Amino acid sequence: MNKLLAALIATTFAGAAFAQAPAATTTTTTTPATTATAPATRAEIKADKTEAKADRKVEKTEAKADQKVEKAEAKADKKVEKADAKAEKKADKAEMKAEASAAKK
């Protein structure tokens, strides 16, 4: 979250610096205008990189969360299957006991 906030602030400063760049006049050469916009461009590029990095981090975190959910679901399914098998085994045992009891009579 701190990086995202830093990216937002950097973007705001870059936008403010770009908006305040002096307009090129006919008497000045284009070199000062280029150098004046170059820092803003670098700042924008850096802000874009920071934002992209934050996006990748969010995606990675979401992927990890999805993996945790899938793992928990698989574990729950395994537990249910085990309980079903145990209940079936118990029912079979009770049925065999009832048959043995009926055969004795």
C-alpha positions as CSV (number, residue, x, y, z in Angstrom):
1,M,0.0,0.0,0.0
2,N,2.9,2.3,0.8
3,K,4.4,1.8,-2.7
4,L,1.1,2.5,-4.3
5,L,0.7,5.7,-2.3
6,A,4.3,6.6,-3.3
7,A,3.5,6.0,-6.9
8,L,0.4,8.2,-6.7
9,I,2.4,11.0,-5.1
10,A,5.2,10.7,-7.6
11,T,2.7,10.8,-10.5
12,T,1.1,14.0,-8.9
13,F,4.5,15.7,-8.6
14,A,5.4,14.7,-12.2
15,G,2.1,16.0,-13.5
16,A,2.6,19.3,-11.6
17,A,6.2,19.7,-12.9
18,F,5.0,19.0,-16.4
19,A,2.2,21.4,-16.2
20,Q,4.5,24.2,-15.0
21,A,7.1,23.7,-17.7
22,P,7.7,27.0,-19.5
23,A,6.1,27.2,-22.9
24,A,8.6,27.3,-25.8
25,T,8.7,30.8,-27.4
26,T,10.0,31.7,-30.8
27,T,13.0,33.5,-29.4
28,T,14.3,30.5,-27.3
29,T,15.7,27.4,-28.8
30,T,14.0,24.0,-28.5
31,T,16.8,22.6,-26.3
32,P,15.6,24.3,-23.1
33,A,12.1,23.0,-23.7
34,T,13.4,19.5,-24.2
35,T,15.5,19.6,-21.1
36,A,12.6,21.0,-19.1
37,T,10.3,18.2,-20.1
38,A,13.0,15.5,-19.8
39,P,12.8,15.3,-16.0
40,A,9.1,15.1,-16.1
41,T,9.3,12.3,-18.7
42,R,11.8,10.5,-16.5
43,A,9.5,11.0,-13.5
44,E,6.6,9.7,-15.5
45,I,8.5,6.7,-16.6
46,K,9.6,6.0,-13.1
47,A,6.1,6.4,-11.8
48,D,4.8,4.0,-14.6
49,K,7.5,1.5,-13.6
50,T,6.5,1.8,-9.9
51,E,2.8,1.4,-10.8
52,A,3.6,-1.7,-12.9
53,K,5.6,-3.1,-10.1
54,A,2.7,-2.5,-7.7
55,D,0.3,-4.2,-10.1
56,R,2.6,-7.2,-10.4
57,K,2.8,-7.4,-6.7
58,V,-1.0,-7.3,-6.4
59,E,-1.4,-10.0,-9.0
60,K,1.1,-12.1,-7.2
61,T,-0.7,-11.7,-3.9
62,E,-4.0,-12.6,-5.5
63,A,-2.5,-15.7,-7.1
64,K,-1.1,-16.7,-3.7
65,A,-4.5,-16.2,-2.1
66,D,-6.2,-18.3,-4.8
67,Q,-3.7,-21.0,-4.2
68,K,-4.4,-21.0,-0.5
69,V,-8.2,-21.2,-1.2
70,E,-7.6,-24.1,-3.6
71,K,-5.4,-25.9,-1.1
72,A,-8.0,-25.4,1.6
73,E,-10.8,-26.7,-0.6
74,A,-8.7,-29.8,-1.6
75,K,-8.0,-30.4,2.1
76,A,-11.7,-30.1,3.0
77,D,-12.6,-32.5,0.1
78,K,-10.0,-35.0,1.3
79,K,-11.4,-34.8,4.8
80,V,-15.0,-35.3,3.6
81,E,-13.9,-38.3,1.5
82,K,-12.1,-39.8,4.5
83,A,-15.2,-39.3,6.7
84,D,-17.4,-40.9,4.1
85,A,-15.1,-43.9,3.8
86,K,-15.1,-44.2,7.6
87,A,-18.9,-44.0,7.8
88,E,-19.2,-46.6,5.0
89,K,-16.8,-48.9,6.7
90,K,-18.8,-48.5,10.0
91,A,-22.0,-49.2,8.2
92,D,-20.6,-52.3,6.5
93,K,-19.3,-53.5,9.9
94,A,-22.7,-53.0,11.5
95,E,-24.4,-54.9,8.6
96,M,-21.9,-57.8,8.9
97,K,-22.6,-57.9,12.7
98,A,-26.3,-57.9,12.0
99,E,-26.0,-60.7,9.5
100,A,-23.9,-62.7,11.9
101,S,-26.4,-62.2,14.6
102,A,-29.2,-63.3,12.3
103,A,-27.3,-66.4,11.3
104,K,-26.9,-67.4,14.9
105,K,-30.6,-67.5,15.5
